[in-house]
Amino acid sequence: TTFLKHVANQCIEGQFRPDCVPLFIQLRHTLSTQPLTKAEGSSSRLLGMLSTLATGAGLTDPQLQNLLSQGQLLLLLDGLDEVPTAQLSGVLQDIQNLTQTYPDNPCLITCRLSNQLPYLPGIAGAEVDDFSREQVQTFVERWFQANLPKSTMARDQTQNFLDALDREEHQPLKELVATPILLSLLCSVFLGRSDFPKQRTKLYQAGLDILLQRWDAARGIQRDDRYRQLLMAEKLKLLGTI
Protein backbone atom coordinates (compact mmCIF):
# COMPACT_ATOMS: atom_id res chain seq x y z
CA THR A 1 0.00 0.00 0.00
CA THR A 2 2.76 2.42 0.95
CA PHE A 3 4.66 1.55 -2.23
CA LEU A 4 1.64 2.11 -4.50
CA LYS A 5 0.86 5.44 -2.85
CA HIS A 6 4.48 6.44 -3.39
CA VAL A 7 4.19 5.49 -7.06
CA ALA A 8 0.99 7.56 -7.32
CA ASN A 9 2.75 10.58 -5.83
CA GLN A 10 5.73 10.10 -8.15
CA CYS A 11 3.34 10.05 -11.11
CA ILE A 12 1.54 13.19 -9.92
CA GLU A 13 4.87 14.99 -9.51
CA GLY A 14 5.92 13.96 -13.03
CA GLN A 15 8.78 11.72 -11.92
CA PHE A 16 7.19 8.44 -13.06
CA ARG A 17 5.00 8.05 -16.14
CA PRO A 18 4.20 11.79 -16.31
CA ASP A 19 1.96 11.05 -19.30
CA CYS A 20 -0.46 9.08 -17.11
CA VAL A 21 -3.21 9.76 -14.58
CA PRO A 22 -2.81 7.47 -11.52
CA LEU A 23 -5.87 5.71 -10.13
CA PHE A 24 -5.43 3.95 -6.77
CA ILE A 25 -7.90 1.17 -5.87
CA GLN A 26 -7.99 -0.87 -2.66
CA LEU A 27 -9.43 -4.13 -3.91
CA ARG A 28 -10.82 -5.29 -0.57
CA HIS A 29 -12.92 -2.12 -0.28
CA THR A 30 -14.14 -1.99 -3.85
CA LEU A 31 -14.30 -5.01 -6.13
CA SER A 32 -14.68 -7.54 -3.33
CA THR A 33 -17.80 -5.80 -1.99
CA GLN A 34 -19.57 -5.54 -5.33
CA PRO A 35 -20.88 -8.93 -6.43
CA LEU A 36 -20.95 -9.52 -10.17
CA THR A 37 -24.42 -10.32 -11.50
CA LYS A 38 -25.11 -12.49 -14.51
CA ALA A 39 -26.48 -9.53 -16.40
CA GLU A 40 -23.18 -7.67 -16.17
CA GLY A 41 -20.19 -8.09 -18.39
CA SER A 42 -17.18 -9.65 -16.71
CA SER A 43 -15.19 -6.42 -16.82
CA SER A 44 -18.06 -4.01 -16.05
CA ARG A 45 -17.55 -4.18 -12.27
CA LEU A 46 -13.96 -2.90 -12.48
CA LEU A 47 -14.85 -0.39 -15.17
CA GLY A 48 -17.74 0.79 -13.00
CA MET A 49 -15.36 1.33 -10.08
CA LEU A 50 -12.92 3.21 -12.33
CA SER A 51 -15.81 5.40 -13.50
CA THR A 52 -16.91 6.12 -9.91
CA LEU A 53 -13.40 7.11 -8.83
CA ALA A 54 -12.81 9.16 -11.97
CA THR A 55 -16.10 11.03 -11.49
CA GLY A 56 -15.08 11.84 -7.92
CA ALA A 57 -11.84 13.31 -9.30
CA GLY A 58 -13.68 15.50 -11.80
CA LEU A 59 -13.34 13.33 -14.92
CA THR A 60 -16.25 12.51 -17.19
CA ASP A 61 -16.84 9.01 -18.59
CA PRO A 62 -15.73 10.11 -22.09
CA GLN A 63 -12.49 11.47 -20.59
CA LEU A 64 -11.95 8.19 -18.75
CA GLN A 65 -12.54 6.19 -21.92
CA ASN A 66 -10.12 8.47 -23.75
CA LEU A 67 -7.42 7.88 -21.12
CA LEU A 68 -7.97 4.12 -21.30
CA SER A 69 -7.92 4.06 -25.09
CA GLN A 70 -4.68 6.07 -25.24
CA GLY A 71 -2.95 4.05 -22.51
CA GLN A 72 -2.71 7.04 -20.16
CA LEU A 73 -4.28 5.54 -17.04
CA LEU A 74 -1.88 4.21 -14.39
CA LEU A 75 -3.83 1.44 -12.62
CA LEU A 76 -2.71 0.86 -9.02
CA LEU A 77 -4.57 -2.15 -7.62
CA ASP A 78 -3.78 -2.71 -3.96
CA GLY A 79 -4.09 -5.83 -1.80
CA LEU A 80 -5.00 -8.75 -4.05
CA ASP A 81 -4.30 -11.12 -1.13
CA GLU A 82 -7.00 -9.35 0.92
CA VAL A 83 -9.81 -10.20 -1.50
CA PRO A 84 -12.05 -12.93 0.00
CA THR A 85 -11.24 -16.34 -1.50
CA ALA A 86 -14.81 -16.85 -2.72
CA GLN A 87 -14.60 -13.67 -4.81
CA LEU A 88 -10.97 -13.89 -5.95
CA SER A 89 -11.60 -15.65 -9.27
CA GLY A 90 -14.15 -13.00 -10.26
CA VAL A 91 -11.77 -10.17 -9.35
CA LEU A 92 -8.94 -11.82 -11.32
CA GLN A 93 -11.24 -12.15 -14.32
CA ASP A 94 -12.16 -8.47 -14.04
CA ILE A 95 -8.49 -7.48 -13.99
CA GLN A 96 -7.57 -9.77 -16.86
CA ASN A 97 -10.43 -8.53 -19.04
CA LEU A 98 -9.59 -4.89 -18.39
CA THR A 99 -5.85 -5.27 -19.02
CA GLN A 100 -6.49 -7.25 -22.21
CA THR A 101 -9.10 -4.78 -23.48
CA TYR A 102 -6.82 -1.80 -22.76
CA PRO A 103 -3.32 -3.35 -22.84
CA ASP A 104 -1.39 -0.07 -23.15
CA ASN A 105 -2.25 1.14 -19.63
CA PRO A 106 0.46 0.36 -17.04
CA CYS A 107 -0.91 -1.70 -14.17
CA LEU A 108 0.63 -2.48 -10.77
CA ILE A 109 -0.95 -5.05 -8.45
CA THR A 110 0.26 -5.59 -4.89
CA CYS A 111 0.19 -8.80 -2.90
CA ARG A 112 1.97 -9.51 0.38
CA LEU A 113 3.68 -12.68 -0.85
CA SER A 114 4.66 -13.32 -4.46
CA ASN A 115 3.52 -16.95 -4.25
CA GLN A 116 0.01 -15.69 -3.48
CA LEU A 117 -0.16 -13.90 -6.83
CA PRO A 118 -1.85 -16.08 -9.46
CA TYR A 119 -0.61 -16.04 -13.02
CA LEU A 120 -2.04 -13.17 -15.03
CA PRO A 121 -1.14 -12.81 -18.74
CA GLY A 122 1.08 -9.79 -19.30
CA ILE A 123 1.78 -9.22 -15.59
CA ALA A 124 5.37 -9.82 -14.46
CA GLY A 125 6.28 -10.59 -10.85
CA ALA A 126 8.63 -8.55 -8.65
CA GLU A 127 9.41 -8.32 -4.94
CA VAL A 128 10.04 -5.23 -2.83
CA ASP A 129 13.56 -5.49 -1.41
CA ASP A 130 14.42 -5.11 2.27
CA PHE A 131 15.56 -1.73 3.56
CA SER A 132 19.29 -1.04 3.40
CA ARG A 133 21.06 0.59 6.34
CA GLU A 134 20.87 3.97 4.60
CA GLN A 135 17.14 3.57 3.99
CA VAL A 136 16.58 2.59 7.62
CA GLN A 137 18.33 5.78 8.73
CA THR A 138 16.28 7.92 6.31
CA PHE A 139 13.03 6.31 7.47
CA VAL A 140 13.88 6.81 11.16
CA GLU A 141 14.89 10.44 10.59
CA ARG A 142 11.63 11.25 8.82
CA TRP A 143 9.54 9.29 11.32
CA PHE A 144 10.88 11.28 14.26
CA GLN A 145 10.59 14.54 12.31
CA ALA A 146 6.90 13.77 11.79
CA ASN A 147 6.29 12.83 15.43
CA LEU A 148 8.37 15.34 17.41
CA PRO A 149 7.75 19.09 17.59
CA LYS A 150 11.35 20.27 17.08
CA SER A 151 13.94 19.26 14.48
CA THR A 152 16.70 19.19 17.12
CA MET A 153 14.68 16.68 19.15
CA ALA A 154 14.15 14.57 16.03
CA ARG A 155 17.88 14.56 15.22
CA ASP A 156 18.83 13.58 18.77
CA GLN A 157 16.20 10.83 18.95
CA THR A 158 17.26 9.48 15.56
CA GLN A 159 20.87 9.20 16.67
CA ASN A 160 19.87 7.61 19.98
CA PHE A 161 17.70 5.10 18.09
CA LEU A 162 20.52 4.11 15.71
CA ASP A 163 23.06 3.88 18.55
CA ALA A 164 20.73 1.65 20.56
CA LEU A 165 20.06 -0.53 17.55
CA ASP A 166 23.81 -1.12 17.12
CA ARG A 167 24.30 -2.31 20.68
CA GLU A 168 25.11 -6.00 20.97
CA GLU A 169 22.09 -6.90 23.08
CA HIS A 170 19.77 -5.52 20.39
CA GLN A 171 21.24 -7.36 17.40
CA PRO A 172 18.23 -9.73 17.13
CA LEU A 173 16.04 -6.69 16.43
CA LYS A 174 17.97 -5.80 13.29
CA GLU A 175 16.03 -8.23 11.13
CA LEU A 176 12.86 -6.34 12.06
CA VAL A 177 14.05 -3.02 10.64
CA ALA A 178 14.10 -4.40 7.09
CA THR A 179 10.35 -3.76 6.63
CA PRO A 180 8.60 -0.39 7.11
CA ILE A 181 5.72 -1.58 9.31
CA LEU A 182 7.99 -3.24 11.88
CA LEU A 183 10.48 -0.39 11.74
CA SER A 184 7.61 2.00 12.44
CA LEU A 185 6.65 -0.15 15.43
CA LEU A 186 10.24 0.02 16.72
CA CYS A 187 10.21 3.81 16.37
CA SER A 188 6.93 4.02 18.32
CA VAL A 189 8.28 1.85 21.11
CA PHE A 190 11.55 3.79 21.26
CA LEU A 191 9.72 7.11 21.37
CA GLY A 192 7.79 5.96 24.42
CA ARG A 193 10.64 4.19 26.25
CA SER A 194 13.91 5.73 24.91
CA ASP A 195 15.21 2.17 24.57
CA PHE A 196 14.26 -1.26 23.22
CA PRO A 197 13.07 -4.22 25.29
CA LYS A 198 15.72 -6.93 25.37
CA GLN A 199 13.18 -9.67 24.56
CA ARG A 200 11.20 -9.67 21.35
CA THR A 201 8.04 -10.73 23.18
CA LYS A 202 8.35 -7.60 25.33
CA LEU A 203 8.76 -5.54 22.17
CA TYR A 204 5.54 -6.91 20.71
CA GLN A 205 3.79 -6.37 24.03
CA ALA A 206 4.92 -2.73 24.07
CA GLY A 207 3.79 -2.39 20.46
CA LEU A 208 0.35 -3.76 21.32
CA ASP A 209 0.04 -1.32 24.19
CA ILE A 210 0.88 1.56 21.83
CA LEU A 211 -1.50 0.43 19.10
CA LEU A 212 -4.41 -0.25 21.44
CA GLN A 213 -4.03 3.11 23.17
CA ARG A 214 -3.14 5.42 20.29
CA TRP A 215 -4.04 3.78 16.98
CA ASP A 216 -7.72 4.76 16.90
CA ALA A 217 -7.02 8.33 17.97
CA ALA A 218 -4.28 8.76 15.36
CA ARG A 219 -6.58 7.52 12.60
CA GLY A 220 -9.68 9.38 13.77
CA ILE A 221 -11.64 6.16 14.46
CA GLN A 222 -14.58 6.34 16.88
CA ARG A 223 -15.53 3.05 18.58
CA ASP A 224 -18.84 2.42 20.28
CA ASP A 225 -19.15 2.96 24.03
CA ARG A 226 -18.77 -0.71 24.92
CA TYR A 227 -15.34 -0.91 23.28
CA ARG A 228 -14.12 2.42 24.69
CA GLN A 229 -14.95 1.26 28.21
CA LEU A 230 -12.83 -1.89 27.95
CA LEU A 231 -9.68 -2.00 30.05
CA MET A 232 -6.36 -2.77 28.36
CA ALA A 233 -6.30 -6.26 29.88
CA GLU A 234 -9.82 -6.91 28.57
CA LYS A 235 -8.84 -5.79 25.05
CA LEU A 236 -5.83 -8.11 25.09
CA LYS A 237 -7.97 -11.01 26.32
CA LEU A 238 -10.50 -10.33 23.58
CA LEU A 239 -7.81 -10.22 20.89
CA GLY A 240 -6.24 -13.37 22.27
CA THR A 241 -9.55 -15.19 22.01
CA ILE A 242 -10.04 -14.03 18.42
C-alpha positions as CSV (number, residue, x, y, z in Angstrom):
1,T,0.0,0.0,0.0
2,T,2.8,2.4,1.0
3,F,4.7,1.6,-2.2
4,L,1.6,2.1,-4.5
5,K,0.9,5.4,-2.8
6,H,4.5,6.4,-3.4
7,V,4.2,5.5,-7.1
8,A,1.0,7.6,-7.3
9,N,2.7,10.6,-5.8
10,Q,5.7,10.1,-8.2
11,C,3.3,10.1,-11.1
12,I,1.5,13.2,-9.9
13,E,4.9,15.0,-9.5
14,G,5.9,14.0,-13.0
15,Q,8.8,11.7,-11.9
16,F,7.2,8.4,-13.1
17,R,5.0,8.1,-16.1
18,P,4.2,11.8,-16.3
19,D,2.0,11.1,-19.3
20,C,-0.5,9.1,-17.1
21,V,-3.2,9.8,-14.6
22,P,-2.8,7.5,-11.5
23,L,-5.9,5.7,-10.1
24,F,-5.4,3.9,-6.8
25,I,-7.9,1.2,-5.9
26,Q,-8.0,-0.9,-2.7
27,L,-9.4,-4.1,-3.9
28,R,-10.8,-5.3,-0.6
29,H,-12.9,-2.1,-0.3
30,T,-14.1,-2.0,-3.8
31,L,-14.3,-5.0,-6.1
32,S,-14.7,-7.5,-3.3
33,T,-17.8,-5.8,-2.0
34,Q,-19.6,-5.5,-5.3
35,P,-20.9,-8.9,-6.4
36,L,-21.0,-9.5,-10.2
37,T,-24.4,-10.3,-11.5
38,K,-25.1,-12.5,-14.5
39,A,-26.5,-9.5,-16.4
40,E,-23.2,-7.7,-16.2
41,G,-20.2,-8.1,-18.4
42,S,-17.2,-9.7,-16.7
43,S,-15.2,-6.4,-16.8
44,S,-18.1,-4.0,-16.1
45,R,-17.5,-4.2,-12.3
46,L,-14.0,-2.9,-12.5
47,L,-14.9,-0.4,-15.2
48,G,-17.7,0.8,-13.0
49,M,-15.4,1.3,-10.1
50,L,-12.9,3.2,-12.3
51,S,-15.8,5.4,-13.5
52,T,-16.9,6.1,-9.9
53,L,-13.4,7.1,-8.8
54,A,-12.8,9.2,-12.0
55,T,-16.1,11.0,-11.5
56,G,-15.1,11.8,-7.9
57,A,-11.8,13.3,-9.3
58,G,-13.7,15.5,-11.8
59,L,-13.3,13.3,-14.9
60,T,-16.2,12.5,-17.2
61,D,-16.8,9.0,-18.6
62,P,-15.7,10.1,-22.1
63,Q,-12.5,11.5,-20.6
64,L,-11.9,8.2,-18.7
65,Q,-12.5,6.2,-21.9
66,N,-10.1,8.5,-23.7
67,L,-7.4,7.9,-21.1
68,L,-8.0,4.1,-21.3
69,S,-7.9,4.1,-25.1
70,Q,-4.7,6.1,-25.2
71,G,-2.9,4.1,-22.5
72,Q,-2.7,7.0,-20.2
73,L,-4.3,5.5,-17.0
74,L,-1.9,4.2,-14.4
75,L,-3.8,1.4,-12.6
76,L,-2.7,0.9,-9.0
77,L,-4.6,-2.1,-7.6
78,D,-3.8,-2.7,-4.0
79,G,-4.1,-5.8,-1.8
80,L,-5.0,-8.7,-4.0
81,D,-4.3,-11.1,-1.1
82,E,-7.0,-9.4,0.9
83,V,-9.8,-10.2,-1.5
84,P,-12.1,-12.9,0.0
85,T,-11.2,-16.3,-1.5
86,A,-14.8,-16.8,-2.7
87,Q,-14.6,-13.7,-4.8
88,L,-11.0,-13.9,-5.9
89,S,-11.6,-15.6,-9.3
90,G,-14.1,-13.0,-10.3
91,V,-11.8,-10.2,-9.4
92,L,-8.9,-11.8,-11.3
93,Q,-11.2,-12.2,-14.3
94,D,-12.2,-8.5,-14.0
95,I,-8.5,-7.5,-14.0
96,Q,-7.6,-9.8,-16.9
97,N,-10.4,-8.5,-19.0
98,L,-9.6,-4.9,-18.4
99,T,-5.9,-5.3,-19.0
100,Q,-6.5,-7.3,-22.2
101,T,-9.1,-4.8,-23.5
102,Y,-6.8,-1.8,-22.8
103,P,-3.3,-3.3,-22.8
104,D,-1.4,-0.1,-23.1
105,N,-2.3,1.1,-19.6
106,P,0.5,0.4,-17.0
107,C,-0.9,-1.7,-14.2
108,L,0.6,-2.5,-10.8
109,I,-0.9,-5.0,-8.5
110,T,0.3,-5.6,-4.9
111,C,0.2,-8.8,-2.9
112,R,2.0,-9.5,0.4
113,L,3.7,-12.7,-0.9
114,S,4.7,-13.3,-4.5
115,N,3.5,-16.9,-4.3
116,Q,0.0,-15.7,-3.5
117,L,-0.2,-13.9,-6.8
118,P,-1.9,-16.1,-9.5
119,Y,-0.6,-16.0,-13.0
120,L,-2.0,-13.2,-15.0
121,P,-1.1,-12.8,-18.7
122,G,1.1,-9.8,-19.3
123,I,1.8,-9.2,-15.6
124,A,5.4,-9.8,-14.5
125,G,6.3,-10.6,-10.8
126,A,8.6,-8.6,-8.7
127,E,9.4,-8.3,-4.9
128,V,10.0,-5.2,-2.8
129,D,13.6,-5.5,-1.4
130,D,14.4,-5.1,2.3
131,F,15.6,-1.7,3.6
132,S,19.3,-1.0,3.4
133,R,21.1,0.6,6.3
134,E,20.9,4.0,4.6
135,Q,17.1,3.6,4.0
136,V,16.6,2.6,7.6
137,Q,18.3,5.8,8.7
138,T,16.3,7.9,6.3
139,F,13.0,6.3,7.5
140,V,13.9,6.8,11.2
141,E,14.9,10.4,10.6
142,R,11.6,11.2,8.8
143,W,9.5,9.3,11.3
144,F,10.9,11.3,14.3
145,Q,10.6,14.5,12.3
146,A,6.9,13.8,11.8
147,N,6.3,12.8,15.4
148,L,8.4,15.3,17.4
149,P,7.7,19.1,17.6
150,K,11.3,20.3,17.1
151,S,13.9,19.3,14.5
152,T,16.7,19.2,17.1
153,M,14.7,16.7,19.2
154,A,14.2,14.6,16.0
155,R,17.9,14.6,15.2
156,D,18.8,13.6,18.8
157,Q,16.2,10.8,19.0
158,T,17.3,9.5,15.6
159,Q,20.9,9.2,16.7
160,N,19.9,7.6,20.0
161,F,17.7,5.1,18.1
162,L,20.5,4.1,15.7
163,D,23.1,3.9,18.5
164,A,20.7,1.7,20.6
165,L,20.1,-0.5,17.5
166,D,23.8,-1.1,17.1
167,R,24.3,-2.3,20.7
168,E,25.1,-6.0,21.0
169,E,22.1,-6.9,23.1
170,H,19.8,-5.5,20.4
171,Q,21.2,-7.4,17.4
172,P,18.2,-9.7,17.1
173,L,16.0,-6.7,16.4
174,K,18.0,-5.8,13.3
175,E,16.0,-8.2,11.1
176,L,12.9,-6.3,12.1
177,V,14.0,-3.0,10.6
178,A,14.1,-4.4,7.1
179,T,10.4,-3.8,6.6
180,P,8.6,-0.4,7.1
181,I,5.7,-1.6,9.3
182,L,8.0,-3.2,11.9
183,L,10.5,-0.4,11.7
184,S,7.6,2.0,12.4
185,L,6.7,-0.1,15.4
186,L,10.2,0.0,16.7
187,C,10.2,3.8,16.4
188,S,6.9,4.0,18.3
189,V,8.3,1.8,21.1
190,F,11.5,3.8,21.3
191,L,9.7,7.1,21.4
192,G,7.8,6.0,24.4
193,R,10.6,4.2,26.3
194,S,13.9,5.7,24.9
195,D,15.2,2.2,24.6
196,F,14.3,-1.3,23.2
197,P,13.1,-4.2,25.3
198,K,15.7,-6.9,25.4
199,Q,13.2,-9.7,24.6
200,R,11.2,-9.7,21.3
201,T,8.0,-10.7,23.2
202,K,8.4,-7.6,25.3
203,L,8.8,-5.5,22.2
204,Y,5.5,-6.9,20.7
205,Q,3.8,-6.4,24.0
206,A,4.9,-2.7,24.1
207,G,3.8,-2.4,20.5
208,L,0.3,-3.8,21.3
209,D,0.0,-1.3,24.2
210,I,0.9,1.6,21.8
211,L,-1.5,0.4,19.1
212,L,-4.4,-0.2,21.4
213,Q,-4.0,3.1,23.2
214,R,-3.1,5.4,20.3
215,W,-4.0,3.8,17.0
216,D,-7.7,4.8,16.9
217,A,-7.0,8.3,18.0
218,A,-4.3,8.8,15.4
219,R,-6.6,7.5,12.6
220,G,-9.7,9.4,13.8
221,I,-11.6,6.2,14.5
222,Q,-14.6,6.3,16.9
223,R,-15.5,3.1,18.6
224,D,-18.8,2.4,20.3
225,D,-19.2,3.0,24.0
226,R,-18.8,-0.7,24.9
227,Y,-15.3,-0.9,23.3
228,R,-14.1,2.4,24.7
229,Q,-15.0,1.3,28.2
230,L,-12.8,-1.9,27.9
231,L,-9.7,-2.0,30.0
232,M,-6.4,-2.8,28.4
233,A,-6.3,-6.3,29.9
234,E,-9.8,-6.9,28.6
235,K,-8.8,-5.8,25.1
236,L,-5.8,-8.1,25.1
237,K,-8.0,-11.0,26.3
238,L,-10.5,-10.3,23.6
239,L,-7.8,-10.2,20.9
240,G,-6.2,-13.4,22.3
241,T,-9.5,-15.2,22.0
242,I,-10.0,-14.0,18.4
